[in-house]
Amino acid sequence: MLAFDYPTWFLALMIAPFGLATGSFANVLIYRLPLEEPEDRNVVTKSSHCPNCKAKIKPWQNIPLFAWLMLRGKCAACGWKIPGRYPLVELLGGLIFAASVYVFPVG
């Protein structure tokens, strides 16, 4: 069975996590890069951290959208309230990717 034979809703469900991850990376580019010193701007090898306390974010705390919900919108280390724009950008990325299957149908 080819991927094109799957229902559109299933394809949208399968591509949405990639949009969530893209939205998460967009948050890094939108928020972190402009505030950091030029020598600290390294999104490839430098790990994610809390903007408030600079604590390193654990991998399970970095799952787009779900981690924000699990942590109740707060940093696990210092309790800093994570702005709602973070999950909003991630959700928007997921919705755009999911909607792309309907806008640009395959097959």
A tleap script that builds the chain and sets N, CA, C and O, in Angstrom:
source leaprc.protein.ff14SB
mol = sequence {
  NMET LEU ALA PHE ASP TYR PRO THR TRP PHE
  LEU ALA LEU MET ILE ALA PRO PHE GLY LEU
  ALA THR GLY SER PHE ALA ASN VAL LEU ILE
  TYR ARG LEU PRO LEU GLU GLU PRO GLU ASP
  ARG ASN VAL VAL THR LYS SER SER HIE CYS
  PRO ASN CYS LYS ALA LYS ILE LYS PRO TRP
  GLN ASN ILE PRO LEU PHE ALA TRP LEU MET
  LEU ARG GLY LYS CYS ALA ALA CYS GLY TRP
  LYS ILE PRO GLY ARG TYR PRO LEU VAL GLU
  LEU LEU GLY GLY LEU ILE PHE ALA ALA SER
  VAL TYR VAL PHE PRO VAL CGLY
}
set mol.1.N position { 0.845 -1.181 0.000 }
set mol.1.CA position { 0.000 0.000 0.000 }
set mol.1.C position { 0.892 1.247 0.000 }
set mol.1.O position { 1.784 1.391 0.836 }
set mol.2.N position { 0.637 2.118 -0.932 }
set mol.2.CA position { 1.407 3.344 -1.039 }
set mol.2.C position { 0.947 4.368 -0.018 }
set mol.2.O position { -0.185 4.308 0.463 }
set mol.3.N position { 1.815 5.303 0.313 }
set mol.3.CA position { 1.457 6.366 1.257 }
set mol.3.C position { 0.307 7.206 0.718 }
set mol.3.O position { -0.435 7.812 1.491 }
set mol.4.N position { 0.158 7.246 -0.583 }
set mol.4.CA position { -0.899 8.048 -1.179 }
set mol.4.C position { -2.282 7.417 -0.982 }
set mol.4.O position { -3.301 8.081 -1.173 }
set mol.5.N position { -2.315 6.149 -0.603 }
set mol.5.CA position { -3.590 5.470 -0.413 }
set mol.5.C position { -4.169 5.688 0.977 }
set mol.5.O position { -5.295 5.270 1.245 }
set mol.6.N position { -3.433 6.325 1.850 }
set mol.6.CA position { -3.932 6.581 3.204 }
set mol.6.C position { -4.932 7.723 3.185 }
set mol.6.O position { -4.852 8.599 2.324 }
set mol.7.N position { -5.875 7.726 4.125 }
set mol.7.CA position { -6.827 8.846 4.197 }
set mol.7.C position { -6.098 10.155 4.506 }
set mol.7.O position { -5.055 10.157 5.158 }
set mol.8.N position { -6.650 11.242 4.040 }
set mol.8.CA position { -6.034 12.556 4.223 }
set mol.8.C position { -5.866 12.892 5.696 }
set mol.8.O position { -4.842 13.453 6.086 }
set mol.9.N position { -6.864 12.556 6.529 }
set mol.9.CA position { -6.769 12.865 7.955 }
set mol.9.C position { -5.600 12.132 8.593 }
set mol.9.O position { -4.961 12.658 9.504 }
set mol.10.N position { -5.308 10.898 8.113 }
set mol.10.CA position { -4.200 10.118 8.656 }
set mol.10.C position { -2.863 10.747 8.280 }
set mol.10.O position { -1.951 10.835 9.103 }
set mol.11.N position { -2.757 11.182 7.029 }
set mol.11.CA position { -1.526 11.852 6.594 }
set mol.11.C position { -1.310 13.144 7.373 }
set mol.11.O position { -0.182 13.468 7.746 }
set mol.12.N position { -2.397 13.884 7.619 }
set mol.12.CA position { -2.289 15.121 8.393 }
set mol.12.C position { -1.814 14.819 9.810 }
set mol.12.O position { -0.990 15.547 10.363 }
set mol.13.N position { -2.336 13.743 10.392 }
set mol.13.CA position { -1.943 13.343 11.749 }
set mol.13.C position { -0.474 12.925 11.805 }
set mol.13.O position { 0.200 13.155 12.808 }
set mol.14.N position { 0.017 12.316 10.735 }
set mol.14.CA position { 1.402 11.855 10.697 }
set mol.14.C position { 2.398 12.993 10.469 }
set mol.14.O position { 3.537 12.924 10.931 }
set mol.15.N position { 1.975 14.031 9.763 }
set mol.15.CA position { 2.894 15.131 9.457 }
set mol.15.C position { 2.871 16.227 10.530 }
set mol.15.O position { 3.806 17.023 10.613 }
set mol.16.N position { 1.819 16.277 11.347 }
set mol.16.CA position { 1.688 17.324 12.369 }
set mol.16.C position { 2.863 17.362 13.353 }
set mol.16.O position { 3.305 18.460 13.691 }
set mol.17.N position { 3.401 16.218 13.838 }
set mol.17.CA position { 4.545 16.302 14.757 }
set mol.17.C position { 5.769 17.003 14.164 }
set mol.17.O position { 6.535 17.640 14.888 }
set mol.18.N position { 5.947 16.884 12.865 }
set mol.18.CA position { 7.062 17.596 12.223 }
set mol.18.C position { 6.826 19.110 12.268 }
set mol.18.O position { 7.774 19.886 12.389 }
set mol.19.N position { 5.578 19.516 12.170 }
set mol.19.CA position { 5.241 20.926 12.308 }
set mol.19.C position { 5.443 21.419 13.727 }
set mol.19.O position { 5.876 22.552 13.938 }
set mol.20.N position { 5.129 20.564 14.718 }
set mol.20.CA position { 5.372 20.933 16.112 }
set mol.20.C position { 6.867 21.142 16.359 }
set mol.20.O position { 7.271 22.096 17.024 }
set mol.21.N position { 7.678 20.235 15.814 }
set mol.21.CA position { 9.132 20.357 15.976 }
set mol.21.C position { 9.660 21.598 15.259 }
set mol.21.O position { 10.551 22.278 15.767 }
set mol.22.N position { 9.119 21.888 14.095 }
set mol.22.CA position { 9.522 23.089 13.356 }
set mol.22.C position { 9.138 24.343 14.134 }
set mol.22.O position { 9.903 25.306 14.184 }
set mol.23.N position { 7.949 24.330 14.743 }
set mol.23.CA position { 7.521 25.456 15.567 }
set mol.23.C position { 8.419 25.637 16.784 }
set mol.23.O position { 8.712 26.762 17.189 }
set mol.24.N position { 8.854 24.518 17.364 }
set mol.24.CA position { 9.763 24.588 18.506 }
set mol.24.C position { 11.092 25.219 18.107 }
set mol.24.O position { 11.636 26.052 18.832 }
set mol.25.N position { 11.609 24.816 16.950 }
set mol.25.CA position { 12.857 25.401 16.472 }
set mol.25.C position { 12.659 26.868 16.114 }
set mol.25.O position { 13.563 27.682 16.305 }
set mol.26.N position { 11.487 27.210 15.599 }
set mol.26.CA position { 11.193 28.610 15.285 }
set mol.26.C position { 11.235 29.456 16.555 }
set mol.26.O position { 11.669 30.607 16.516 }
set mol.27.N position { 10.786 28.893 17.685 }
set mol.27.CA position { 10.859 29.616 18.952 }
set mol.27.C position { 12.301 29.943 19.319 }
set mol.27.O position { 12.582 31.019 19.846 }
set mol.28.N position { 13.207 29.026 19.043 }
set mol.28.CA position { 14.626 29.286 19.319 }
set mol.28.C position { 15.112 30.448 18.471 }
set mol.28.O position { 15.809 31.338 18.958 }
set mol.29.N position { 14.740 30.431 17.210 }
set mol.29.CA position { 15.184 31.494 16.306 }
set mol.29.C position { 14.519 32.832 16.629 }
set mol.29.O position { 15.141 33.885 16.491 }
set mol.30.N position { 13.260 32.792 17.057 }
set mol.30.CA position { 12.514 34.021 17.339 }
set mol.30.C position { 12.968 34.661 18.639 }
set mol.30.O position { 13.134 35.878 18.709 }
set mol.31.N position { 13.171 33.846 19.674 }
set mol.31.CA position { 13.411 34.406 20.995 }
set mol.31.C position { 14.876 34.355 21.418 }
set mol.31.O position { 15.432 35.367 21.845 }
set mol.32.N position { 15.502 33.195 21.304 }
set mol.32.CA position { 16.831 33.031 21.882 }
set mol.32.C position { 17.919 33.765 21.124 }
set mol.32.O position { 18.747 34.442 21.734 }
set mol.33.N position { 17.933 33.646 19.832 }
set mol.33.CA position { 19.031 34.229 19.057 }
set mol.33.C position { 19.164 35.744 19.200 }
set mol.33.O position { 20.279 36.230 19.388 }
set mol.34.N position { 18.080 36.507 19.120 }
set mol.34.CA position { 18.252 37.961 19.240 }
set mol.34.C position { 18.758 38.416 20.609 }
set mol.34.O position { 19.373 39.478 20.705 }
set mol.35.N position { 18.518 37.645 21.667 }
set mol.35.CA position { 18.914 38.063 23.007 }
set mol.35.C position { 20.319 37.641 23.397 }
set mol.35.O position { 20.900 38.210 24.321 }
set mol.36.N position { 20.871 36.659 22.711 }
set mol.36.CA position { 22.180 36.142 23.098 }
set mol.36.C position { 23.313 36.930 22.459 }
set mol.36.O position { 23.153 37.580 21.426 }
set mol.37.N position { 24.443 36.845 23.106 }
set mol.37.CA position { 25.659 37.446 22.573 }
set mol.37.C position { 26.059 36.706 21.297 }
set mol.37.O position { 25.800 35.508 21.176 }
set mol.38.N position { 26.676 37.389 20.357 }
set mol.38.CA position { 27.036 36.729 19.093 }
set mol.38.C position { 27.860 35.451 19.268 }
set mol.38.O position { 27.679 34.497 18.511 }
set mol.39.N position { 28.753 35.417 20.245 }
set mol.39.CA position { 29.570 34.212 20.427 }
set mol.39.C position { 28.777 33.041 21.022 }
set mol.39.O position { 29.217 31.895 20.945 }
set mol.40.N position { 27.611 33.325 21.612 }
set mol.40.CA position { 26.769 32.277 22.188 }
set mol.40.C position { 25.698 31.779 21.230 }
set mol.40.O position { 24.960 30.851 21.562 }
set mol.41.N position { 25.600 32.366 20.068 }
set mol.41.CA position { 24.556 31.999 19.106 }
set mol.41.C position { 24.950 30.748 18.333 }
set mol.41.O position { 25.516 30.828 17.243 }
set mol.42.N position { 24.648 29.620 18.899 }
set mol.42.CA position { 24.958 28.342 18.276 }
set mol.42.C position { 23.789 27.409 18.510 }
set mol.42.O position { 23.666 26.827 19.588 }
set mol.43.N position { 22.927 27.258 17.513 }
set mol.43.CA position { 21.741 26.418 17.670 }
set mol.43.C position { 22.026 24.954 17.348 }
set mol.43.O position { 21.151 24.107 17.526 }
set mol.44.N position { 23.224 24.644 16.881 }
set mol.44.CA position { 23.548 23.274 16.513 }
set mol.44.C position { 24.088 22.487 17.704 }
set mol.44.O position { 23.599 21.396 17.995 }
set mol.45.N position { 25.087 23.025 18.392 }
set mol.45.CA position { 25.713 22.266 19.470 }
set mol.45.C position { 25.300 22.734 20.865 }
set mol.45.O position { 25.438 21.981 21.829 }
set mol.46.N position { 24.805 23.942 20.987 }
set mol.46.CA position { 24.410 24.453 22.296 }
set mol.46.C position { 23.015 23.942 22.641 }
set mol.46.O position { 22.085 24.087 21.847 }
set mol.47.N position { 22.868 23.346 23.816 }
set mol.47.CA position { 21.590 22.748 24.183 }
set mol.47.C position { 20.583 23.815 24.616 }
set mol.47.O position { 20.947 24.948 24.929 }
set mol.48.N position { 19.318 23.423 24.623 }
set mol.48.CA position { 18.256 24.326 25.052 }
set mol.48.C position { 18.377 24.595 26.544 }
set mol.48.O position { 18.798 23.733 27.316 }
set mol.49.N position { 17.997 25.810 26.935 }
set mol.49.CA position { 18.092 26.190 28.333 }
set mol.49.C position { 16.976 27.169 28.681 }
set mol.49.O position { 16.366 27.780 27.803 }
set mol.50.N position { 16.726 27.301 29.969 }
set mol.50.CA position { 15.715 28.239 30.455 }
set mol.50.C position { 16.237 29.662 30.246 }
set mol.50.O position { 17.371 29.959 30.621 }
set mol.51.N position { 15.430 30.544 29.657 }
set mol.51.CA position { 15.882 31.926 29.466 }
set mol.51.C position { 16.097 32.664 30.787 }
set mol.51.O position { 16.850 33.636 30.833 }
set mol.52.N position { 15.448 32.217 31.853 }
set mol.52.CA position { 15.551 32.894 33.133 }
set mol.52.C position { 16.746 32.420 33.950 }
set mol.52.O position { 17.592 33.228 34.333 }
set mol.53.N position { 16.826 31.104 34.223 }
set mol.53.CA position { 17.876 30.593 35.118 }
set mol.53.C position { 19.017 29.914 34.373 }
set mol.53.O position { 20.002 29.510 34.990 }
set mol.54.N position { 18.896 29.783 33.054 }
set mol.54.CA position { 19.914 29.162 32.194 }
set mol.54.C position { 20.120 27.678 32.482 }
set mol.54.O position { 21.129 27.109 32.066 }
set mol.55.N position { 19.170 27.030 33.196 }
set mol.55.CA position { 19.270 25.596 33.471 }
set mol.55.C position { 19.066 24.817 32.173 }
set mol.55.O position { 18.223 25.173 31.349 }
set mol.56.N position { 19.843 23.760 32.003 }
set mol.56.CA position { 19.748 22.932 30.814 }
set mol.56.C position { 18.406 22.189 30.820 }
set mol.56.O position { 17.997 21.639 31.843 }
set mol.57.N position { 17.739 22.180 29.684 }
set mol.57.CA position { 16.444 21.525 29.563 }
set mol.57.C position { 16.666 20.067 29.194 }
set mol.57.O position { 17.373 19.759 28.234 }
set mol.58.N position { 16.056 19.170 29.967 }
set mol.58.CA position { 16.187 17.735 29.720 }
set mol.58.C position { 15.408 17.365 28.464 }
set mol.58.O position { 14.460 18.061 28.101 }
set mol.59.N position { 15.795 16.277 27.791 }
set mol.59.CA position { 15.132 15.908 26.530 }
set mol.59.C position { 13.614 15.748 26.653 }
set mol.59.O position { 12.889 16.181 25.758 }
set mol.60.N position { 13.124 15.152 27.710 }
set mol.60.CA position { 11.674 14.951 27.863 }
set mol.60.C position { 10.955 16.249 28.212 }
set mol.60.O position { 9.728 16.317 28.132 }
set mol.61.N position { 11.698 17.269 28.593 }
set mol.61.CA position { 11.119 18.587 28.848 }
set mol.61.C position { 11.138 19.449 27.585 }
set mol.61.O position { 10.732 20.611 27.609 }
set mol.62.N position { 11.607 18.874 26.501 }
set mol.62.CA position { 11.756 19.624 25.253 }
set mol.62.C position { 10.838 19.092 24.146 }
set mol.62.O position { 11.024 19.418 22.974 }
set mol.63.N position { 9.853 18.276 24.518 }
set mol.63.CA position { 8.895 17.757 23.549 }
set mol.63.C position { 7.915 18.882 23.220 }
set mol.63.O position { 7.256 19.407 24.117 }
set mol.64.N position { 7.814 19.254 21.954 }
set mol.64.CA position { 6.967 20.392 21.599 }
set mol.64.C position { 5.529 20.249 22.104 }
set mol.64.O position { 4.933 19.178 21.994 }
set mol.65.N position { 4.993 21.297 22.641 }
set mol.65.CA position { 3.636 21.450 23.140 }
set mol.65.C position { 3.334 20.596 24.368 }
set mol.65.O position { 2.821 21.111 25.362 }
set mol.66.N position { 3.643 19.303 24.317 }
set mol.66.CA position { 3.315 18.412 25.420 }
set mol.66.C position { 4.131 18.717 26.675 }
set mol.66.O position { 3.611 18.617 27.786 }
set mol.67.N position { 5.391 19.084 26.514 }
set mol.67.CA position { 6.222 19.405 27.671 }
set mol.67.C position { 5.698 20.653 28.378 }
set mol.67.O position { 5.700 20.716 29.608 }
set mol.68.N position { 5.254 21.635 27.614 }
set mol.68.CA position { 4.698 22.846 28.227 }
set mol.68.C position { 3.470 22.490 29.056 }
set mol.68.O position { 3.275 23.026 30.147 }
set mol.69.N position { 2.646 21.590 28.540 }
set mol.69.CA position { 1.464 21.156 29.284 }
set mol.69.C position { 1.849 20.347 30.522 }
set mol.69.O position { 1.272 20.545 31.591 }
set mol.70.N position { 2.827 19.430 30.388 }
set mol.70.CA position { 3.264 18.608 31.525 }
set mol.70.C position { 3.871 19.466 32.630 }
set mol.70.O position { 3.660 19.207 33.815 }
set mol.71.N position { 4.622 20.482 32.236 }
set mol.71.CA position { 5.276 21.355 33.217 }
set mol.71.C position { 4.353 22.475 33.694 }
set mol.71.O position { 4.750 23.312 34.504 }
set mol.72.N position { 3.118 22.484 33.185 }
set mol.72.CA position { 2.116 23.501 33.528 }
set mol.72.C position { 2.616 24.913 33.229 }
set mol.72.O position { 2.313 25.863 33.951 }
set mol.73.N position { 3.382 25.028 32.157 }
set mol.73.CA position { 3.843 26.333 31.705 }
set mol.73.C position { 4.917 26.963 32.561 }
set mol.73.O position { 5.091 28.181 32.544 }
set mol.74.N position { 5.650 26.136 33.320 }
set mol.74.CA position { 6.711 26.671 34.190 }
set mol.74.C position { 8.003 25.904 33.990 }
set mol.74.O position { 7.998 24.727 33.628 }
set mol.75.N position { 9.102 26.586 34.230 }
set mol.75.CA position { 10.420 25.954 34.173 }
set mol.75.C position { 10.527 24.934 35.304 }
set mol.75.O position { 10.129 25.214 36.435 }
set mol.76.N position { 11.062 23.758 35.002 }
set mol.76.CA position { 11.196 22.717 36.019 }
set mol.76.C position { 12.236 23.086 37.074 }
set mol.76.O position { 12.154 22.627 38.213 }
set mol.77.N position { 13.205 23.903 36.705 }
set mol.77.CA position { 14.284 24.240 37.641 }
set mol.77.C position { 13.940 25.423 38.544 }
set mol.77.O position { 14.138 25.353 39.757 }
set mol.78.N position { 13.429 26.505 37.963 }
set mol.78.CA position { 13.239 27.726 38.755 }
set mol.78.C position { 11.780 28.154 38.900 }
set mol.78.O position { 11.479 29.058 39.680 }
set mol.79.N position { 10.871 27.518 38.161 }
set mol.79.CA position { 9.466 27.872 38.264 }
set mol.79.C position { 9.066 29.103 37.465 }
set mol.79.O position { 7.945 29.592 37.604 }
set mol.80.N position { 9.972 29.611 36.625 }
set mol.80.CA position { 9.677 30.774 35.786 }
set mol.80.C position { 8.508 30.452 34.868 }
set mol.80.O position { 8.473 29.380 34.264 }
set mol.81.N position { 7.557 31.363 34.758 }
set mol.81.CA position { 6.385 31.156 33.921 }
set mol.81.C position { 6.780 31.306 32.452 }
set mol.81.O position { 7.187 32.379 32.006 }
set mol.82.N position { 6.652 30.215 31.722 }
set mol.82.CA position { 6.988 30.214 30.300 }
set mol.82.C position { 5.853 30.896 29.542 }
set mol.82.O position { 4.698 30.494 29.684 }
set mol.83.N position { 6.153 31.914 28.743 }
set mol.83.CA position { 5.096 32.638 28.033 }
set mol.83.C position { 4.271 31.726 27.127 }
set mol.83.O position { 4.781 30.745 26.585 }
set mol.84.N position { 3.007 32.058 26.975 }
set mol.84.CA position { 2.099 31.281 26.152 }
set mol.84.C position { 2.423 31.306 24.677 }
set mol.84.O position { 1.897 30.501 23.908 }
set mol.85.N position { 3.289 32.229 24.272 }
set mol.85.CA position { 3.633 32.283 22.844 }
set mol.85.C position { 4.441 31.062 22.419 }
set mol.85.O position { 4.418 30.693 21.245 }
set mol.86.N position { 5.154 30.429 23.349 }
set mol.86.CA position { 5.930 29.235 22.999 }
set mol.86.C position { 5.040 28.104 22.498 }
set mol.86.O position { 5.252 27.619 21.386 }
set mol.87.N position { 4.043 27.662 23.284 }
set mol.87.CA position { 3.189 26.590 22.758 }
set mol.87.C position { 2.324 27.052 21.587 }
set mol.87.O position { 1.943 26.245 20.740 }
set mol.88.N position { 2.016 28.347 21.538 }
set mol.88.CA position { 1.205 28.863 20.444 }
set mol.88.C position { 1.951 28.752 19.109 }
set mol.88.O position { 1.363 28.355 18.103 }
set mol.89.N position { 3.227 29.097 19.097 }
set mol.89.CA position { 4.034 28.993 17.872 }
set mol.89.C position { 4.185 27.517 17.481 }
set mol.89.O position { 4.117 27.182 16.298 }
set mol.90.N position { 4.389 26.635 18.465 }
set mol.90.CA position { 4.513 25.211 18.188 }
set mol.90.C position { 3.210 24.658 17.614 }
set mol.90.O position { 3.224 23.917 16.632 }
set mol.91.N position { 2.089 25.019 18.227 }
set mol.91.CA position { 0.784 24.561 17.754 }
set mol.91.C position { 0.503 25.081 16.347 }
set mol.91.O position { -0.020 24.354 15.503 }
set mol.92.N position { 0.844 26.314 16.106 }
set mol.92.CA position { 0.645 26.896 14.785 }
set mol.92.C position { 1.457 26.136 13.732 }
set mol.92.O position { 0.972 25.875 12.631 }
set mol.93.N position { 2.690 25.787 14.080 }
set mol.93.CA position { 3.516 24.988 13.156 }
set mol.93.C position { 2.882 23.639 12.864 }
set mol.93.O position { 2.852 23.203 11.713 }
set mol.94.N position { 2.373 22.969 13.901 }
set mol.94.CA position { 1.713 21.681 13.705 }
set mol.94.C position { 0.466 21.793 12.856 }
set mol.94.O position { 0.220 20.950 11.993 }
set mol.95.N position { -0.327 22.834 13.094 }
set mol.95.CA position { -1.548 23.022 12.317 }
set mol.95.C position { -1.254 23.351 10.857 }
set mol.95.O position { -1.952 22.881 9.959 }
set mol.96.N position { -0.227 24.153 10.622 }
set mol.96.CA position { 0.135 24.500 9.243 }
set mol.96.C position { 0.594 23.257 8.485 }
set mol.96.O position { 0.204 23.049 7.335 }
set mol.97.N position { 1.420 22.432 9.126 }
set mol.97.CA position { 1.877 21.209 8.466 }
set mol.97.C position { 0.710 20.272 8.208 }
set mol.97.O position { 0.616 19.690 7.128 }
set mol.98.N position { -0.190 20.115 9.192 }
set mol.98.CA position { -1.349 19.240 9.028 }
set mol.98.C position { -2.271 19.757 7.936 }
set mol.98.O position { -2.797 18.973 7.146 }
set mol.99.N position { -2.471 21.059 7.883 }
set mol.99.CA position { -3.355 21.646 6.872 }
set mol.99.C position { -2.749 21.557 5.466 }
set mol.99.O position { -3.472 21.585 4.470 }
set mol.100.N position { -1.448 21.452 5.397 }
set mol.100.CA position { -0.799 21.403 4.079 }
set mol.100.C position { -1.237 20.190 3.273 }
set mol.100.O position { -1.242 20.231 2.042 }
set mol.101.N position { -1.604 19.112 3.957 }
set mol.101.CA position { -2.072 17.912 3.257 }
set mol.101.C position { -3.404 18.183 2.576 }
set mol.101.O position { -3.691 17.627 1.516 }
set mol.102.N position { -4.217 19.039 3.186 }
set mol.102.CA position { -5.505 19.378 2.587 }
set mol.102.C position { -5.361 20.438 1.494 }
set mol.102.O position { -6.087 20.417 0.500 }
set mol.103.N position { -4.430 21.355 1.684 }
set mol.103.CA position { -4.226 22.425 0.696 }
set mol.103.C position { -3.505 21.901 -0.548 }
set mol.103.O position { -3.835 22.270 -1.675 }
set mol.104.N position { -2.516 21.035 -0.319 }
set mol.104.CA position { -1.749 20.446 -1.410 }
set mol.104.C position { -1.948 18.927 -1.399 }
set mol.104.O position { -1.060 18.200 -0.952 }
set mol.105.N position { -3.087 18.436 -1.878 }
set mol.105.CA position { -3.373 16.999 -1.812 }
set mol.105.C position { -2.387 16.180 -2.646 }
set mol.105.O position { -1.873 16.644 -3.665 }
set mol.106.N position { -2.141 14.971 -2.195 }
set mol.106.CA position { -1.231 14.069 -2.904 }
set mol.106.C position { -2.056 13.001 -3.603 }
set mol.106.O position { -3.172 12.679 -3.195 }
set mol.107.N position { -1.481 12.464 -4.662 }
set mol.107.CA position { -2.139 11.352 -5.358 }
set mol.107.C position { -3.126 11.774 -6.408 }
set mol.107.O position { -3.738 10.925 -7.056 }
savepdb mol mol.pdb
quit
